[in-house]
Amino acid sequence: MDKKENLKKLILDKAVKKGEFVLASGQKSNYYINGKLLSLSSDGLALMAEYFLDLIKDENIDAVGGMTIGADPIVGAILTLADQKGIKLDGFLVRKEPKGHGTRSQVEGPVKDGAKVIIIEDVTTTGGSSLKAIEALKPLGCEIVKVITLVDRQQGAVDNFKKWGYRFSSIFTKEELGL
């Protein structure tokens, strides 16, 4: 079995749950993809990091990150793998709200003003979570090079990112997973 098929099998075996769910977008669904069940397993995270790094390594970026908590393990794994391959890359995480103490920052990590960044997400429905991350990066003057997700639920993200002026790609679509 090739790497992509293995990753697909892991998603379907570990992350997909059937039932009635309300998504972060407010939409209802008869299935839920919990990307954290994959990103918090060694085999799932290792494959995810490989695919994400393959998609970003030629993008001439300074940093990779996304909304906490979904992006946390993925960003860490990408950074570790990048270092092992001699690729210089920083990471960042975006809080839902600025923290109430210390620096009161919403963006954590060594991302610098004007940095070229890629937003990472585990599962995308409409793109709203990534847009929140993008909005938090605007005061830093970051250039959003692209948004990449593990799974695109095909419920509006492609059109929204196009409308918002951002490049978007996924490793898998709902259709490719047979959902």
Summary of the structure (lengths in Angstrom):
residues: 179
radius of gyration: 15.6
end to end distance: 20.6
largest distance: 48.8
contacts: 599
relative contact order: 0.16
helix: 40%
strand: 28%
